[in-house]
Amino acid sequence: MLLSKPEITSMFRGVARLWCANKDRLSEIDSRFGDGDHGVTIGKIAGLITKNLDAWEDDDIEEFLQSLGDDTMEIGGGSAGPLYGTMIGGLSDPLSGSDAIDSEGLKAMLEGCLAAMEDITTARIGDKTMMDALIPAVLAARDVEGGIPDILKAAADAAEQGVKDSEQYVSKYGRARSYKEQTIGTPDAGAVSTSLFFRGLYDGLMEAGR
């Protein structure tokens, strides 16, 4: 199996759908120790994804992801826009005008995504941020010997476990860090939206294969 424009389109539509369906949940989680607007911003990014997909005319995946990342950076509403813009743009880093991606190419894309994030944040697993989902997802994908669906499923499953694990951490970033131990028991909203990103990619791929 290779990823080309139809698969990438379906994957990102899967992300947009899942993010839209969970907007209220994300804002509710964020409202406990943050600004309460994470779901609103994620909804804006979901809308942008749909808009960019509808306007995508050529087959250049690298250019599409770069453009989507740049546009996401401009989304207002806290740090989610710049963070997801970096993450999405990072997926394009290993590509070079690619119009089809194999399993090793997908792994390289995920590694590029993580590397881009590590360039802008010192947060790691245990700091109660989106990295609690992103890092396990990329590490799990790295070890998969199967095909593209196996890679994305492993990433999505690991990201969801990362969210569960984040409930036991003390927040060390953003407004939530002032609540210290009170944040134990609540997952990080960014980790949740990141896990939904990976689950959306997987669900979208499965939808494309039907």
Helices and strands as residue ranges (DSSP letters): H 5-21, H 23-33, H 38-55, H 61-73, H 80-90, H 103-120, H 131-142, H 148-166, G 175-183, H 189-208
